[in-house]
């Protein structure tokens, strides 16, 4: 139960932190016809953004799990 809650909490908090802290300026490729109208636009994701977001989620999950384990040990000692 502790693992699932820490993973879910890490996912939620990590996504929120990634959204607000990582500055994402993606590329947009536009295909334009001879009249100057856009035929198709493709948005690309940055590999570094995805990697850093996953690392933040994993780090937050481990942090939640570790803090929860410490709290459980302290309450058992009392």
C-alpha positions as a printed NumPy array, in Angstrom:
array([[  0.   ,   0.   ,   0.   ],
       [  2.842,   2.343,   0.917],
       [  4.529,   1.744,  -2.445],
       [  1.426,   2.533,  -4.478],
       [  0.651,   5.707,  -2.557],
       [  4.252,   6.927,  -2.831],
       [  4.284,   6.187,  -6.578],
       [  0.969,   7.946,  -7.12 ],
       [  1.988,  10.902,  -4.959],
       [  5.355,  11.098,  -6.726],
       [  3.64 ,  11.047, -10.084],
       [  1.223,  13.838,  -9.193],
       [  3.752,  16.067,  -7.412],
       [  6.482,  15.311,  -9.971],
       [  4.3  ,  16.269, -12.931],
       [  3.269,  19.506, -11.223],
       [  6.904,  20.36 , -10.381],
       [  8.038,  19.482, -13.897],
       [  5.373,  21.677, -15.439],
       [  6.29 ,  24.731, -13.398],
       [ 10.077,  24.341, -13.149],
       [ 11.203,  22.949, -16.509],
       [ 11.153,  25.555, -19.249],
       [  9.845,  23.803, -22.35 ],
       [ 10.075,  25.53 , -25.684],
       [  9.262,  22.879, -28.227],
       [  9.809,  22.936, -31.93 ],
       [  6.964,  23.188, -34.383],
       [  7.458,  22.067, -37.959],
       [  4.972,  23.541, -40.402],
       [  4.432,  22.326, -43.941],
       [  3.239,  25.179, -46.135],
       [  1.756,  24.872, -49.602],
       [  2.472,  27.208, -52.523],
       [ -0.347,  29.579, -51.447],
       [  1.195,  30.152, -48.024],
       [ -1.358,  28.109, -46.088],
       [ -0.244,  25.63 , -43.463],
       [ -0.901,  22.082, -44.596],
       [  0.325,  20.253, -41.521],
       [  2.007,  21.244, -38.245],
       [  4.05 ,  18.798, -36.181],
       [  4.992,  19.531, -32.57 ],
       [  8.085,  17.777, -31.258],
       [  8.823,  16.862, -27.663],
       [ 12.277,  17.377, -26.283],
       [ 14.078,  14.232, -25.073],
       [ 15.734,  16.16 , -22.223],
       [ 12.346,  17.388, -20.993],
       [ 10.941,  13.869, -20.84 ],
       [ 14.064,  12.476, -19.165],
       [ 14.17 ,  15.228, -16.538],
       [ 10.446,  14.872, -15.844],
       [ 10.783,  11.127, -15.287],
       [ 13.769,  11.677, -12.978],
       [ 11.809,  14.225, -10.944],
       [  8.867,  11.81 , -10.608],
       [ 11.163,   8.971,  -9.51 ],
       [ 13.011,  11.222,  -7.049],
       [  9.8  ,  12.517,  -5.463],
       [  8.437,   8.952,  -5.194],
       [ 11.6  ,   7.768,  -3.426],
       [ 11.487,  10.805,  -1.142],
       [  7.856,  10.142,  -0.158],
       [  8.605,   6.462,   0.457],
       [ 11.658,   7.289,   2.585],
       [  9.865,   9.892,   4.679],
       [  6.926,   7.548,   5.199],
       [  9.306,   4.775,   6.339],
       [ 11.02 ,   7.118,   8.807],
       [  7.678,   8.234,  10.238],
       [  6.595,   4.606,  10.668],
       [  9.834,   3.75 ,  12.499],
       [  9.479,   6.776,  14.811],
       [  5.871,   5.945,  15.675],
       [  6.745,   2.288,  16.414],
       [  9.464,   3.423,  18.826],
       [  6.986,   5.49 ,  20.826]])
